[in-house]
């Protein structure tokens, strides 16, 4: 038995966090920490949002605190930069600050995370929900990738969900599976409105969502007890924000000011083509505070540097005409082949295979294929 758990632990170290969470749904992890101590620690946290301790919650507590030290180190480092942003936004709407841990479950605090279903950003918004909550999506920018604006939209969604269900665990559930699925689960549970009562009636992928939330919150709270330390990710200590009113390319900023290109990308992930479209309206640029003086001093030459190359009118036109890809679900019919489906939807076979993780051209009737159309 010990050998099985050793092999499982080694496997977990090689998997993504999402894959580890899937394993946690069916695996049963062991720990040297007693159940009594785990319950005491959970109670001592005194969070506004929590779940009663049971084997499912324990599994996620052990997963985050003991089975993924490398990934937890990365998330701890990112949290030092992102959590203060989330806390300020949550406080603005008078929401529990613990909701910040949802971003750990959603994206592992990666601002450019993308799901198989097409959700984007740290808070994993789908296209329609993003538009509903006022996030701008154009040929040049996608505010689902904007750390502050997506967090603000998530806070407003959670506020609305709590107003509907009157329970934070159910509000958190709805963020994962939607209002409709939570309402359905409540009906099937004879009107009961607590998480464990509706748990059997939730979509499978949602059942572990709130326990994972509790597990992540526990691991962050007791990181030192488990020897978990923030990784060295070179996250900026201080960031200054500028309003940009003219088109500006990331490479102009990097080459004139000196800010590493990867740093400009990290702090401004919402600009999907490395171009800040200031001509169409005021846009925000974030750079490390250590480069602020150089940025201001270089303004005279910044906008003209390689402008004919980087901001060529034809380049801008091509981006504009490419449009915004939207995901559609196509149900395979009898006689369908990938080539015909690709032609009908104006995409390539290679793209369909990539989007749906297909290793061959073989498809079957009734299969759902996701296609991103302009």
N, C-alpha and C positions, 0 to 999 in steps of 0.2 A: 504493500500500500504506500509506504514511504517513497518507493521508487517511482510510482505513478505520479505522485504529487510533485516530485523533483522534476520529472520530465515535463509535467504541465507548467511548472514555473519557468523552465527554460524556454518552452514554447511561447509563453506570454511575453517574455523579454524581446522576442523577435517580431511580435505582431503589433499592428497599429492599436491605438487605444480603443477605437470603435470595435475592432475584432475582439479585443479582450473583453469588452462589455458584453458582446454576444455570447462569449464563452461563459461569462458569469451568470447568464440566465439559466444555464443547465449544470454547470460545475458546482462543486461544494468545496470551498476553500477551508483549510485548517489554519489555525494560528495558535501561538503560545500564550496569547492574552485570553484570559478566562471570559466567559460570557458576562459574569458579574462585573468585571472591570470594564468591559466594553459598554455595558449598560450604564455604569457609573459615569464614565467619560461622556457618553452621549447626553446624559442628564445634566452633567456639569457644564456643558456648552451653553445650556439655557437659550437655545435659538428660538426665534419667533415662529419658525416653520420647522417641524420635525415629524418623525414617524415613530410609532411604538416599535421597540426592538423585537425582531424575530429573525429567523434563519435567512430570509431574503435580504433584509437590511444588513445583517451581519456579513453576508457574502460580498456585498458592494463595499462595506467598510474595509474588509480585508483586501479586496481587489485594489482599491486606490491607495491604501496605506502601505501594503507590503508587496504587491505583485507587479508593480510598474514603476520602480524607482527612477529610471531614466526619464520616462515621460512626465512623471510628477515633478522632477527637477526642472524640466522645461516649462511646465505650467506654473510652477511657483515663481520662476523668473518673470514670465509674462504678466503674472498677476500683480507684481509690484508696480508695473506701469499701467495696466488696464483697470484693475479693481478701483482705484481712486476715481477714475472717470465714471465707472458704473455707479459707485456709491453716491456721487454727486447727483447723477440723473435720477436714481431711485429716490433719493431724499427730496428732490424737487416735486415728485408726485406722491410723497408721503407713503412710500412702499417699503416693505421689509428689505433691509440691506442684504439679507441672505440670498435674495434672488440673483445676486451676482454670480453665484455658483452654477446657475443654469448655463452660462456661457461655457463652463468647463465641460458639461455634458453635451452641449450642442456642437462645439467646434474645437474643444481642447485649447481654447483661447487663441485660435489661429484666425486672423482677420480675413484670410483668403480661402477659408475652408469651403469645399463644395461637396454636396452629397450626391449619391447616385440618382436621387429624385429631382435634382436640379436646384435645391436650396443653396443659398450662397451666404457667405459672411460669417462673422463670429456668432450671430444670433440666428443663422440659418433660415432666412426668409425665402419663401417661394415667391414667384413673380407677382401673382395676383394679390397675395396678402401684403407684400411690400408696397404695391401701388395703393392699396386700400388705406395703409397707414402713412401715406404721404412721402414715401421714399422715391426719389427721382431716379429713373433708369433711362438712359439715352445711349446714343452711339458712342459717346465719349466717357460717360461715367455711370457707375452703378452704386447707389448709396447704400445698398445692402452690405457693401464692403467698407463703408464709412463707419469707423468704430463708434463715434459719438451719436451719429444720426440713427444708426441701426439700433443702438442701445436705447435711445429715446423712443423709437417705435416699439421695441420690445416691452418697455415699461408701460406704454399706453395700452398695448395688447393685454398685458397681465392685469392692469387696472380694470379693463373692461371685463376680463374673464372672472376676476374676483367679484365684481359687481353682479355678474350673472349667477355664479355658483356659491358665493359666500364662504368659500373654503380655499385656502391657499394651495393645498395639495391637488385639489381638483382644477384650480386655475393653471397650475403647472402642468397637469396632465393634458389640458386642452391645448397648451402651447405645442405639445408633441403630436396630438392626433386630431385636434380641431374641436370646436364647440359641439358639433353634431354627434360625434362618437361618445363624448362624455355624457351628453343628454340621454343618448340611447342606453348607455351603461347604467345610468341612474334609474331609468324606467325598468330595465331588466332586474335591477336590485330592489324592486318594489319601493322606489322612491327614496331609498337611503342615500345619503350624501356624504359618506366618508370613504376614504381611499380604499381600505381593505374590503368594504362591502361591495364596491363596484369593480374591484380588481379582476375577478374572473370574467367580466364582460367587456373589458377594455381590449383593444387590439394588442396582439402579442408583444409588439415592439414597444408599446407604451407601459406595459406592466412593470418593467424594470426601470422606467424613467425616473419616478420619484424616489425609489430606493437608491438609484445611482446618484441622484441629487444629494441625498443624505450621506451616502458614502463619500462623495467628493468633499462635502462640507466637513465631515469628520477628519478626513486625511489632511486637509489644509489646516484645520484647527490644531491637530496633534502631530504636525510634520516633524517637529524637533524630537518628539518622543520616538519616532521611527527613524531618526537619522536622515531625514529628507532635507536636502539643501537646494536652494535655487541654482540652476545651471548658469554658466557664464554665457549669456546670449548677447551681450553688449547692447542691451536696451538703453535708450537715452534717459538720462536722469531728469532733464528738463526739456520741454518742447515749447517753441514760440510759434504763433499762428499769424499768418499774413493773409490779407484779402487780395486776390489776384483778379484784375479786370481786363487783362489781355491774354491771348493765347500764349502759353508757356510750356516748353517741353522739359521733361525731367533732366535730359542731358544738358540743356542750357544751364540749369541750376547746378548740376554736378560739375560741369567743366568750367564755369565762370566762378562759382562760389567755392567749390571744393568739397561739397557734401558728397560722400560716397553714393553712387547711384542706388545701391541696394538699400541704403538708409532712406533715401527719398521714396523708394517704392514701399518700404515697410511702413512709413508714416502716412502715406497717401495712397492706399490700395484701391480707393474708389475710382481712380482715373485709369480706365481699362486699357488705354493705348499710350500711357506715359505722357499724355498731353492734358494740360489743365485748360479747359475751354473757356477762358476768361472773357472772350469776345461775346459770348452768349449770355453773360451775366456774372456777377461776383462769385468767385470760387475760393475755397479755403486751401491754403498750403501750410503744411506742418513741417518744420525742420528743427533739428536739435538747437537748443539755445546757444551752444558753443559756436554756431555758425551765423548767428543773427547779425553781428557786426559786419562780417564779410558779405552777407546777403544785401544789407542796406548799402554798403559801399560799392557793390557791383551793379546796382540798378541801372546805371547809365548804359552799360554794355550788355546787360543780361538779355534783354528782349531782342537784340539784333544779332546776337551770337548764333551763327549757323541757321538763322531763321529761314533762309531760302531753301535750305536742305531739310531741316527737321520739321518745319511748318509749311512745307510746299503746298500750295492750294490744291494740287491734284491729290496729294496724300490725304488732306482733310476731306476732300470730296469723296474719296474712296471709302473712308471710314464712315462718313455720313450715309452713303448709299448702302453700305453693308447692313445698316440697321441694327436692331436689338434682337438677338435670338430668343425665341420663346419655345418652351418645351411642349410638344404634343404627344399624346399616346396613340399609337397605331396598333390595332388588333389584326393580327395576321389572318388572312382568309385562305380558303382552299385554292391551290394553284399559285399563290404568291411566291415570288422570288425576290431576293434582296435588290437585284438590279432594277426591277420594275418599281419596287417601293421607293428606291432612291430617286429614280427619274421622276416619279409622280410628285415627290416632295421637294425636288430641287436640291438634293444633297448627293453625297457620294456613298458608295457601298462601304468604303473604308471608314467614313464618319459614323455610319449606323453601327458598324461593328465596334468601333471605339466607344461610342456612347452607351452601348448595351453589353460591353465586355464579352462579345462573341468571339470565339476562337476559330470558327468556321462559317461558311455561308449557309449552313443548315438551319432552317427555321421550321416551326410547326404551326398548324392552324390553331387559333386561339391564343397564341403567344402575344404578349404585349411588348412592343418596341417603342422606345422613347426617341423622338426625333426633335432636333433643335432647328426650327425654321426661322428665317429672318422676317 
